[in-house]
Amino acid sequence: MPEQAGLFSPIVIGELELPNRIVMSPMTRIRAEEGCVPGERMVRYYSQRASAGLIVTEGTHPSPMGRGYTHPPGLHNDEQAAGWRKVTDAVHKAGGRIFVQLMHAGRVTHSSLLPDHALPVAPSAIPVFGEIHTFDGKLPFETPRALETEEIPGIVDEYRRAAELSIAAGFDGVELHAATGYLPNQFQVTGSNQRSDGYGGSLDGRTRFTLEVLEALCGVRGAKQVGLKIAPGYTVNDMYDEDPAGTYTYLAQRLNSFGLAYLHTGYDSGYARGTAPSFNPIDLIRSVYTGTLLAVGGFTKASGEAAIASGRTDFIAYGRPFISNPDLVERFRVDAPLSPWDVRTFYGGDDHGYTDYPALGAE
C-alpha cells in the first residue's frame, strides 16, 4: 500500500520535482532598488528560504503601467532581468526552485507611481474605495481610465515579453496573479467590469483577458511552467462579483484544458482587508479542477498535512511563517517552535524584519 502523501512527500509539478510540498507564498515586501531592480537584499532574502519545495516571488509588474507600489520589483527590461538572475542563481545554488509572479496592478495604483503621471488603467472607470501608499504618503485612489478594446492585446504582449525575460532571468516558471484585485481579477468580476465589448458582460467575456494572458505565457514557457493564482469570493481592493462561485467554477473548468503546472487558490483569514467568501474556495475549485492544486489559507503544519492527506489539495503555500522563519521546512520537520513575525516590517524598509530572522541554532 503506497505511503500517504504529506508535506514532506515529493511532488512533480509540470517539469519540476519538488522535494516537499511546502511552498513559499508570494508576498509583497517592496524592497527593490532604484528602477525596480532586485538588489543584494532580495538575493539574501530568497536564497535564505530555498529549502521550500517551491518559492513564488512577490508580485512583479510586467510593464511600467502595471506598477502598484513604491519599491516593487519589475520584469520588463534587461536590467531588471539581470537583477532577478542574481536571485535565481542564488536560490538554485542553495538547492531551491523559484517561479516569478507576474502582477499588473491595473486600478490598484496611483498616477504618481506611473510613467508621465498617467492615470491607472482598468476594465472600467470605477475607482477602488480607500487610500494607497505613495511616495507622498497615503492618497485617495483615483478613478482609472477604461482600457480601449484595441489596447488590450498590447497588455497581453507585455505579459508575453515578461515571460521571455523570465527565461533570461533564470526562473523555473511564472505565476499569473489573477487574484486580490489586480488587473486580471478586475476583468473577471462584475463589480469592476462593466464593459460591453468582448471583454465584459458574459462569463466568457469577463474571463477572456485572463485566458488570453495565460495563452501568451504558455506560448513562451510551455504550460508546464505556468501557474495561475485566483481568489474566488475575495473582496480585497473592492472586488465584488454577483455570483463568485459561478464565475470561478466556469474559469476553473476552462483551465482544465491548459495543462498548467498548478492552480493556486484559497483564502487567508489572517489578512486584514476584505471579507471571507460564503463558501470554501479550495473545495469549490477542487470539485471542478482536474489539475494540480496549490492551496493557501492560514495553514499550520497540522492542517496542511491533513489537507494533503485528505486530497483537498496537492501542496500548501505558507506566507507569514516564511517571513520570520527562513528555515520553515526544517522547523516543521523537527516540530521546532516558530519565530513570531513583526507586522511593522512587512511592507518596505531595510534588512530588519527581512533578512535578519535567525535560523534554528542561531537565535
RADAQUI-V302663 format. One record per residue. N is the residue number from 1. SS is DSSP state (2 for helix, 1 for strand, 0 for the rest). OMEGA is omega in radians with two decimals (none if undefined). Layout:
BEGIN
N:SS:OMEGA / N:SS:OMEGA
END
This chain:
BEGIN
1:0:-3.09 / 2:0:3.13 / 3:0:-3.13 / 4:0:-3.14 / 5:0:3.10 / 6:0:-3.08 / 7:0:-3.07 / 8:0:3.02 / 9:0:3.04 / 10:0:3.10 / 11:1:3.07 / 12:1:3.00 / 13:1:-3.08 / 14:0:-3.13 / 15:0:-3.11 / 16:1:2.96 / 17:1:3.13 / 18:1:-3.11 / 19:0:3.08 / 20:0:-3.06 / 21:0:3.14 / 22:1:-3.06 / 23:1:3.00 / 24:1:-3.07 / 25:0:2.99 / 26:0:-3.12 / 27:0:-3.13 / 28:0:-3.13 / 29:0:3.05 / 30:0:3.10 / 31:0:3.09 / 32:0:-3.14 / 33:1:3.11 / 34:2:-3.12 / 35:2:-3.14 / 36:2:-3.14 / 37:1:3.05 / 38:0:-3.14 / 39:0:-3.06 / 40:2:3.11 / 41:2:3.11 / 42:2:3.06 / 43:2:-3.14 / 44:2:-3.08 / 45:2:-3.09 / 46:2:-3.11 / 47:2:3.07 / 48:2:-3.02 / 49:0:-3.04 / 50:0:3.10 / 51:0:3.03 / 52:0:3.05 / 53:0:3.08 / 54:1:2.96 / 55:1:2.94 / 56:1:-3.04 / 57:1:2.96 / 58:1:3.13 / 59:1:-3.02 / 60:1:-3.00 / 61:1:-3.10 / 62:0:3.13 / 63:0:3.11 / 64:2:3.13 / 65:2:3.12 / 66:2:-3.09 / 67:0:-3.11 / 68:0:-3.02 / 69:0:-3.09 / 70:0:-3.10 / 71:0:3.12 / 72:0:2.99 / 73:0:3.05 / 74:1:3.02 / 75:0:3.13 / 76:0:3.02 / 77:0:-3.04 / 78:2:3.14 / 79:2:3.11 / 80:2:3.10 / 81:2:3.13 / 82:2:3.08 / 83:2:3.10 / 84:2:-3.13 / 85:2:3.09 / 86:2:3.10 / 87:2:-3.07 / 88:2:3.10 / 89:2:-3.13 / 90:2:3.11 / 91:2:3.14 / 92:2:3.11 / 93:2:3.13 / 94:0:3.06 / 95:0:-3.06 / 96:0:3.10 / 97:0:-2.99 / 98:1:3.01 / 99:1:3.02 / 100:1:3.07 / 101:1:3.13 / 102:1:-3.00 / 103:0:3.02 / 104:0:-3.02 / 105:0:-3.09 / 106:0:-3.10 / 107:0:-3.08 / 108:0:3.12 / 109:0:-3.09 / 110:0:-3.10 / 111:2:-3.12 / 112:2:3.13 / 113:2:-2.99 / 114:0:-3.13 / 115:2:3.10 / 116:2:3.12 / 117:2:3.11 / 118:0:3.06 / 119:0:3.01 / 120:0:3.13 / 121:1:-3.08 / 122:1:3.06 / 123:0:-3.12 / 124:0:-3.09 / 125:0:-3.12 / 126:0:-3.09 / 127:0:2.96 / 128:0:3.06 / 129:0:3.06 / 130:0:-3.05 / 131:1:-3.14 / 132:1:3.07 / 133:1:3.08 / 134:1:3.06 / 135:0:3.11 / 136:0:-3.12 / 137:1:3.13 / 138:1:3.12 / 139:1:3.11 / 140:1:3.00 / 141:0:3.13 / 142:0:3.01 / 143:0:-3.08 / 144:0:3.03 / 145:1:3.11 / 146:1:3.14 / 147:0:2.99 / 148:0:-3.11 / 149:2:-3.08 / 150:2:3.10 / 151:2:-2.96 / 152:2:3.08 / 153:2:3.10 / 154:2:3.09 / 155:2:3.06 / 156:2:3.11 / 157:2:3.09 / 158:2:3.05 / 159:2:3.14 / 160:2:3.12 / 161:2:3.10 / 162:2:3.09 / 163:2:3.08 / 164:2:3.13 / 165:2:3.13 / 166:2:3.08 / 167:2:3.10 / 168:2:-3.12 / 169:0:3.04 / 170:0:3.14 / 171:0:3.09 / 172:0:3.12 / 173:1:-3.13 / 174:1:3.00 / 175:1:3.06 / 176:1:3.10 / 177:1:-3.14 / 178:0:-3.05 / 179:0:2.99 / 180:0:2.93 / 181:0:-3.14 / 182:0:-2.83 / 183:2:3.12 / 184:2:3.11 / 185:2:3.10 / 186:2:3.06 / 187:2:-2.98 / 188:2:-2.90 / 189:0:-3.03 / 190:0:-3.09 / 191:0:-3.13 / 192:0:-3.14 / 193:0:3.09 / 194:0:-3.11 / 195:0:3.10 / 196:0:3.10 / 197:0:-3.08 / 198:0:3.12 / 199:0:-3.14 / 200:0:3.05 / 201:0:-3.05 / 202:0:3.03 / 203:2:3.12 / 204:2:-3.13 / 205:2:-3.06 / 206:2:3.10 / 207:2:-3.05 / 208:2:-3.09 / 209:2:3.12 / 210:2:-3.10 / 211:2:3.09 / 212:2:3.09 / 213:2:3.09 / 214:2:3.12 / 215:2:3.11 / 216:2:3.14 / 217:2:3.13 / 218:2:3.11 / 219:2:3.12 / 220:2:-2.97 / 221:2:-2.96 / 222:0:-3.04 / 223:2:-3.10 / 224:2:3.08 / 225:2:-3.11 / 226:1:3.02 / 227:1:-3.14 / 228:1:3.05 / 229:1:3.06 / 230:0:-3.13 / 231:0:-3.10 / 232:0:3.07 / 233:0:-3.09 / 234:0:-3.03 / 235:0:3.13 / 236:0:-3.11 / 237:0:3.03 / 238:0:3.07 / 239:0:3.09 / 240:0:3.05 / 241:0:-3.12 / 242:0:-3.13 / 243:0:-3.06 / 244:2:3.13 / 245:2:3.12 / 246:2:-3.14 / 247:2:-3.02 / 248:2:2.97 / 249:2:3.11 / 250:2:-3.11 / 251:2:-3.12 / 252:2:3.10 / 253:2:3.08 / 254:2:-3.10 / 255:2:-3.07 / 256:0:-3.09 / 257:0:-3.05 / 258:0:-3.05 / 259:0:-3.09 / 260:0:3.03 / 261:0:3.12 / 262:1:2.97 / 263:1:-3.01 / 264:1:-3.09 / 265:1:3.10 / 266:1:3.10 / 267:0:-3.14 / 268:0:-3.09 / 269:0:3.12 / 270:0:-3.13 / 271:0:-2.91 / 272:0:-3.03 / 273:0:3.10 / 274:0:3.13 / 275:0:-3.13 / 276:0:3.06 / 277:0:-3.13 / 278:0:3.14 / 279:0:3.07 / 280:0:-3.06 / 281:2:3.14 / 282:2:-3.11 / 283:2:3.10 / 284:2:-3.08 / 285:2:-3.14 / 286:2:-3.08 / 287:0:-3.08 / 288:0:-3.09 / 289:0:-3.03 / 290:0:-3.10 / 291:0:-3.13 / 292:0:-3.07 / 293:1:3.04 / 294:1:-3.06 / 295:1:3.01 / 296:1:-3.13 / 297:0:3.11 / 298:0:-3.10 / 299:0:2.89 / 300:0:3.05 / 301:2:-3.07 / 302:2:-3.12 / 303:2:3.05 / 304:2:3.08 / 305:2:-3.10 / 306:2:-3.13 / 307:2:3.11 / 308:2:-3.10 / 309:2:-3.12 / 310:0:-3.13 / 311:0:3.12 / 312:0:-3.14 / 313:0:-3.14 / 314:0:3.03 / 315:1:-2.91 / 316:1:3.04 / 317:1:3.09 / 318:1:-3.11 / 319:0:-3.05 / 320:2:3.12 / 321:2:3.11 / 322:2:3.10 / 323:2:-3.03 / 324:2:3.13 / 325:0:-3.12 / 326:0:3.11 / 327:0:-3.09 / 328:2:-3.12 / 329:2:3.14 / 330:2:3.11 / 331:2:3.05 / 332:2:-3.06 / 333:2:-3.08 / 334:2:-3.13 / 335:0:3.09 / 336:0:3.08 / 337:0:3.10 / 338:0:3.06 / 339:0:3.11 / 340:0:3.10 / 341:0:3.12 / 342:0:-3.08 / 343:2:-3.07 / 344:2:-3.11 / 345:2:-3.08 / 346:0:-2.92 / 347:0:3.09 / 348:0:-3.14 / 349:0:-3.10 / 350:0:-3.10 / 351:0:-3.10 / 352:0:-3.10 / 353:0:-3.10 / 354:0:-3.12 / 355:0:-3.06 / 356:0:3.03 / 357:0:-3.06 / 358:0:3.01 / 359:0:3.09 / 360:0:3.11 / 361:0:-3.12 / 362:0:-3.07 / 363:0:none
END
